[in-house]
Amino acid sequence: MNRDISFLLILTAFSLGGILFPEFFKNFKGWIVPLLTLIMLSMGLTLTPEDFKNILKKPFAVFYGAFLQFTVMPLSAYILSKIFRLPPELFVGVVLVGSAPGGTASNLMTYLSRGDLSYSISMTTVSTLSSPFFTPLWTYILAGKYVEVPFIPMAETTLRIVVLPVLMGMIFRYFLKERIKRVESFLPYVAILSISFIIGTIFAMNHSVLKDISLIIVGVVLIHNILGFVLGYLFGILVGLDRKMAKTLSIEVGMQNSGLSAVLAIKYFSKVSALPSAVFSLSQNLIGVLLSFFFRRV
């Protein structure tokens, strides 16, 4: 079975598990932060000095991608939330997932799409390392009038559970090169199992309210997600990127670190605010798989 299909099946299975067996998954809510930390550590373990050299080789393209990540997604999240008149808890949840950095799954989807993998990794790295500033900043600017947004604590939490584990992973890789290479092929499975467990737990925690808000939030999230993929590609073509880089940019802009936004939502807002992140995770992987089939042929 193709790895992209197996990842999607794993994510779907855990999501359904959270909906069908909420009492079981609720027991694991204390695992959410450690699992996100594990995801980011696994990302750090895959990074090499060559990845940072690639940033310097094409700085405009990389930072342009990061710029789109932190403008297209948060602003479209805000506009859609206003159009659909979402209640404050869901409003901040949609804005939060839109303000998150690129997700690690984007690198896999880029590989499957025959895109520019070094470009994808470079953009994910830059957006992840800058997320302690931009994620709370956009959330504060766009949702601050509807809910209280603790900018400094959010920045500190993002630094602690995202940036530091990535840096630790890079250090481990530097000192344990050969040992890390032996397990490198398993790291994507560690990441997908971890995010699947997080999403399943979030669905379980919101089991009692899913029927009332699921259709609204699914519609908003799907539109938001599709906009990210489409605008990422179009803005790439607009500045003269070749087709390979443009489809990479599409995937990078369209896929968010939904695990981070879910953790921040639960910690600083409410469990309901984490729902958009859970739905977005399912959406981006489903659309990402379908898009990879299309992109392999163009």
Disulfide bonds with the S-S distance in Angstrom:
none
